[in-house]
Amino acid sequence: MKITAAVLREPTGPFLLEELELEEPRDNEVLVRMVGAGLCHTDLLSREWPPETFPGPIVYGHEGSGIVESVGSSVTHVSVGDHVVLSFDSCGVCAGCGAVGPHGCYDFLPLNLMPNRPDGTSALTDADGRPVGSHFFGQSTLASHAVVSARSAVKIDSSFALERLGPLGCGVQTGAGAILNTLGVTPGASVAIYGAGSLGLSAVMAAKVAGAGQVIAVDRHRSRLDLAAKYGATDQVSGTPEEILEAVIELSGGGTDFSFDSTGVAAITRVAFEALNNTGTMSMAGVGSDDELVFDYRSLITPRTIKGVVEGNSNTAEFIPRLAQLNADGQFPFDELITTYRLADINDAERASHDGDVIKPVFLFD
């Protein structure tokens, strides 16, 4: 079938709106008509990584929401007409999936950061008959339609506002999951959240849901700190890494119980660890360009803990519907962070996101 998609052909070039040919879904795949699709920092990593790593031409997008139009013969958990949120892919059979869930999949990187199916084939071809990457995070949803891995599709109640739920597939899920799943923030606890973009603000909202007693938001943009205050941050901090470290320790009375770093900036990640109290726990999910993260050796000789966060360390089939319900109940208003665009305006949306004018761009489809 013919579809419209935003194709990236050069790592630092613009997204190009093109007509592509989309295959029918295979046995373990689902065809989804997109209703909404978020733009996430991970979709833009080609801008930062070495040009030789660029997997294009490719259709990015891994925060999709839509309606199932057809399913492969082995797919049983969703049916035609179901509303779905699309999230990351996993194998479902390895020891990692069995031990901790899909976020622990041993094949997470090849299933999600490669452009095509695990066998190397693509579901998309361009006007010249050449393949275009079709399975980024199992979905490639910056398009009117997508053939997705069945394990990427999470069924949700049709009463939810489908057009705004795409960000639950990655960024919002990651920030909220860092607080609710990875850290398990407890009522009355203190937590510092470094970075107040979509991940960090989602974490602020989740900390409020968890009943944290003190929520310290850290960011360089005053406008984002104001948003953090709106959504539950009791304190807001900005400054140099040294100033931030001093302020967080002082505000928390000796260090926080928990911290979450979404910046991917090594100097800030170090602060997030060193501003913990002696038994505190840090989670980290930021993807940045720093190659090294250096800690003071003495700070490591404590009962403090560091935990990585992959997609909120969530079981998507349970966690995404939970977040959608919290949103519907008014307890998790992540949709207020959304600015909507048409797919034809994707380059404008990228610029606005990069400049900090927009927290979470979401593309709406007819």
Summary of the structure (lengths in Angstrom):
residues: 366
radius of gyration: 20.1
end to end distance: 16.7
largest distance: 63.6
contacts: 1369
relative contact order: 0.15
helix: 35%
strand: 26%
